[in-house]
């Protein structure tokens, strides 16, 4: 399998009242193409910090992170912005949709930043909204959508740039059971059919149950890394 993410002995500390606290402590981690992985652990275990480091939203104090062999921890801020735009999709707990834009415009925006021609954007948008089953909501603004619908639009936005992988930070935390199940069904299908790599930071048992690899962190360290046996599908 192709390794997409290779984190080499990374650490991140925060200075709390002049006492350094390890949010991530000497973590070494490989993620392969097509994995469906959950980072789990108690609050303060470091899972969101690790996700942010992998996504280039923060930089490690020690170690390095390679994406397809490219060391993103050595990049300048401007190069890192461009790299994220072209390679990494993000889904956040709070949706983070732009309220004045329609669902379609929210998804299209990242492709406009990439300079993708209009015809190609339209084709990609139509396909994505079919996949998330929201074709009839393309012209709705976020405030007109339910939480589950907004999060599905956020997933489409994350996928619009055809990223190497998608990082999802507590994506089901604000959703009811039915909406969370629907969202996970969509992401699992995209993972299966398009081989998109998903990495979740989560407390949610529903996400953990669906994940095929579960990495548990405690006090910034990986204490277990378990791959599940694939479930046979009819």
Residue pairs with C-beta under 8 A, 6 or more apart in sequence:
1 32
1 33
1 34
2 32
2 33
3 30
3 31
3 32
3 33
4 31
4 32
4 33
4 67
4 68
4 164
4 165
4 197
5 29
5 30
5 31
5 54
5 65
5 66
5 67
5 165
5 199
6 29
6 30
6 31
6 65
6 66
6 69
7 27
7 28
7 29
7 30
7 50
7 53
7 54
7 63
7 64
7 65
7 66
8 28
8 63
8 64
8 65
8 66
9 26
9 27
9 28
9 62
9 63
10 24
10 26
10 27
10 28
10 50
10 53
10 60
10 62
10 63
10 64
10 65
10 73
11 22
11 24
11 25
11 26
11 27
11 60
11 61
11 62
11 63
11 220
12 22
12 23
12 24
12 46
12 49
12 53
12 58
12 60
12 61
12 220
13 20
13 21
13 22
13 23
13 61
14 20
14 21
14 23
15 21
22 46
22 219
22 220
23 46
23 49
23 220
24 46
24 49
24 50
24 53
24 60
24 220
25 46
25 219
25 220
25 221
26 62
26 63
26 221
27 46
27 50
27 63
27 217
27 220
27 221
27 222
28 222
29 50
29 215
29 222
31 37
31 54
31 165
31 197
31 199
32 197
33 195
33 197
34 191
34 195
34 196
34 197
35 197
35 198
35 199
35 212
35 213
36 187
36 188
36 191
36 197
36 198
36 210
36 211
36 212
36 213
37 197
37 198
37 199
37 200
37 211
37 212
37 213
37 214
37 215
38 199
38 200
38 201
38 202
38 207
38 208
38 211
38 213
38 214
38 215
39 47
39 50
39 51
39 199
39 200
39 201
39 202
39 215
39 217
40 47
40 202
40 203
40 208
40 214
40 215
40 216
40 217
41 47
41 216
41 217
41 218
42 218
43 203
44 219
45 217
45 218
45 219
45 220
46 217
46 219
46 220
46 221
47 201
47 202
47 217
48 169
48 170
48 201
49 58
49 220
50 201
50 217
51 167
51 169
51 199
51 201
52 58
53 59
53 60
53 65
54 65
54 167
54 199
55 84
55 88
55 90
55 167
56 65
56 72
56 75
56 80
56 83
56 84
56 88
57 84
59 73
60 73
63 73
64 71
64 73
64 74
65 71
65 72
65 73
66 72
67 83
67 87
67 88
67 164
68 87
68 164
70 83
72 80
72 83
75 83
85 110
85 113
85 114
85 161
86 114
86 161
86 163
87 163
87 164
87 165
88 163
88 164
88 165
88 166
88 167
89 157
89 158
89 159
89 160
89 161
89 163
89 165
89 166
89 167
90 158
90 166
90 167
90 168
90 169
91 151
91 154
91 155
91 158
91 166
91 167
91 168
91 169
91 171
92 154
92 169
92 170
92 171
93 169
93 170
93 171
93 173
93 174
94 174
95 142
95 147
95 150
95 151
95 153
95 154
95 174
96 154
97 103
97 106
97 142
97 150
97 153
97 154
97 157
98 105
98 106
98 109
98 142
99 141
99 142
99 143
100 141
101 109
101 141
102 138
102 139
102 140
102 141
103 129
103 134
103 137
103 138
103 139
103 140
103 141
103 142
103 145
103 149
103 153
104 125
104 129
104 138
104 139
106 142
106 153
106 157
107 125
107 128
107 129
107 153
107 156
107 157
107 160
108 121
108 125
108 160
109 157
110 157
110 160
110 161
111 120
111 121
111 124
111 125
111 160
111 161
112 121
114 161
116 124
124 160
125 138
125 156
125 160
126 135
128 156
128 159
128 160
129 135
129 137
129 138
129 156
131 156
131 186
131 189
131 190
132 152
132 153
132 155
132 156
132 186
133 152
133 186
134 149
134 152
134 153
134 156
137 144
137 145
137 149
137 153
142 150
142 153
145 153
146 179
147 174
147 175
147 176
147 179
148 175
148 176
148 178
148 179
148 180
148 182
148 183
151 171
151 172
151 174
151 175
151 179
151 183
152 182
152 183
152 186
154 171
155 166
155 171
155 183
155 186
155 187
155 190
158 166
158 168
159 166
159 190
159 196
163 196
164 197
165 196
165 197
165 198
165 199
166 187
166 196
166 197
166 198
166 199
167 199
167 201
168 187
168 198
168 199
168 200
168 201
168 202
169 200
169 201
170 201
170 202
170 203
170 204
171 183
171 200
171 202
171 207
172 179
172 180
172 183
172 184
172 202
172 204
172 206
172 207
173 202
173 203
173 204
175 183
177 206
180 204
180 206
181 206
184 206
184 207
184 210
187 198
188 210
190 196
190 198
191 197
191 198
200 207
200 211
202 208
208 214
211 228
212 227
212 228
212 230
213 225
213 226
213 227
213 228
214 224
214 225
214 226
214 228
215 222
215 224
215 225
215 226
216 222
216 223
216 224
216 225
216 226
217 223
